[in-house]
Amino acid sequence: MLSKYGKVAVAELVFYFLILFANLWVAKRRAFDRRIAWIYLFLLAVIRIIGASLQLQSEQTPKTSLITLAAILSSVGIAPLELFMNWHLKRIMTGPGGVPRQTFYGVYAFVALAVIFAIAGGATATYSATIPFHAKTLSKIAIVILILTFLVMNAVDIVLLVRLRHVAKGEKVLLIAITAGSPFLASRLAFSCISAYYVSPTFNPVVGNVYVQAFMSIFEEFIVVLLYSFACFETPPAEPKLSDESSRSRESSESRDPSMYYDTETGLHEHRPSGDAIAAVPDQLGSTQGDARKEGEGRSKADSSVDIEIGQRSNEALEMKRLSQRESILEADQRRISRKASLMDSMMDLSARDAPGTRDSKASTVVDRWDGPG
């Protein structure tokens, strides 16, 4: 029959097997994109599965080597969670006005150093149910390093929370998950710190109080892993894969131009404006507005001159029309006068042939008849 420690180990096996397959599914869905840092949760699941298996095996065949390996894996399991936290904070915070990348690279280095110290200290420690557990100096240094790196990352997290409106929409889920998991991760670190610096059977990492260990260490890790897994699931998909030639050209352009960055919302590489460019935006806007105002004034003057020219041309056209009408009237009068003159000449010729008494009356009648319509 399993002991209380064995039952806790079975619960860890079931939980981390599910986390293992869930992270593999998410990684495959995201084309194994390293930007979502799924590898750290995958590594944690493997460490915890091996540790729980060693714990179950040590109950069947108690061996010092099995207990030592299980204790070492338990002490280094917190490192992947801090690496996950550091990776995503670096992804969100780097850039103009952000934290330099060297800060996050330093966190990577110190966490790796803490893992080495934890392994070295755990390998030389004595684990027994009858002898009180005394952590080695290297194990104590490892715990201090992990606590300090955790505090540094929480300071960055607080800065990001203050500037939350500047965080990209696709990365806010990551920030919320990291912030929500920080108290539970702090409880896990507190348990490790007490186990290393306080000699007590309750906090013995191997045979201590199983309930204290479960509620200060194991269940806290469960909650943090669930939050981080959800953040991986909600992270925007990876950008489309390019051909080898396109990928090489893009990488070379990014190496030449450090202002290039990948936009998680649009899925495109964009140019990040520098500080000088951002500061020059108000001046550019002012000059643009002044140019637009001058252009508007020049355009209004041009429009008014065009209207005046159109008015002048219409007036000239009216005058030309009036002149043409007057000329046509004068031509009609001249034709009427010429017809009257020719008629008078013909009448005079007729009167010369007729009698003297009737000549004047005929002439006057003809003149009256042709004078009317004129």
Beta strands, then each sheet from edge to edge (+ up, - down):
strand 1: 260-262
strand 2: 269-271
sheet 1: 1+ 2-
end
